């Protein structure tokens, strides 16, 4: 049962991320704000800590490849980022206690770092005039705050589903 439920949750979150991200950017006070949803990324990190890092890594590679191909961004950036962040999360929680507040704080930081990887790649590969403060104000922090809200809303539901799946 768990071999069906866990990938189905990941597929559903991938689809929801795509739907939410097609509605961006949002114009507000004459500025374009990019609120990027990373529910699949958050799910993979939660799966790493609370259940099985190997399954999270396999799903991360699969959905990273699907994201790289489907979204047509820099090929390999999702796959590489998912792998690196899953490994980092696994190593960090060998040191930290699996406390919810620590988990939420790390998820918030990891989303900001995940967005920063895309910013750095954008700066390297294009001739962009966006500086770090513009990125943080218009994309990095708004995305992190939106994902923090998603963490608070979805985190308990996913944990309950994972607990029921792994019994």
C-alpha positions, 0 to 999 in steps of 0.5 A: 500500500505504501508503494502506491500512496507515497508516489501518488502524494508526490504526483499530486503535489507535483501537479498542484505545484505546477498549477499554482506556479502557472498563476505567477507572477502577481502584480501588487503595488506596481511590482511583480511578486513571484510566489513559487510553490515547492510542495513536492520539495517539502514533501520529499524533505519530510519523507526523508526525515520522518520515513525513508531517505532512500524512497525520498531520494528515488522520488527526488531523482524521478520527479527532478528529471520530470521537472527538468524535462517538463518545465524546460529550465536548466536541465539537471537543476531540479534533479541535482537540487533535490538530491543535494537537499535530501542528502543534507536534510538526512545528515542534519537530522542525524544530529538534530532531534526530530522536533516540529519547530526545528523541522519547520525552520529548516524547511523554511531555510531550505526553500530559501536556499532552493530558490537561491540555487535558481537565482545563482544559475539565472545570474550565471547563465543569463545577462540579468540585472537583478541584484540579490536584494531584488531577488530576495524582496520580489522572489526569495522571501515571498516564496519562502513565506508562501511555502511556510504557510503551506508547511503549516497547513499541509505538514500535519496532513502529510505526517498523518498520511505517512504514519497511516501508510507506514503502519 
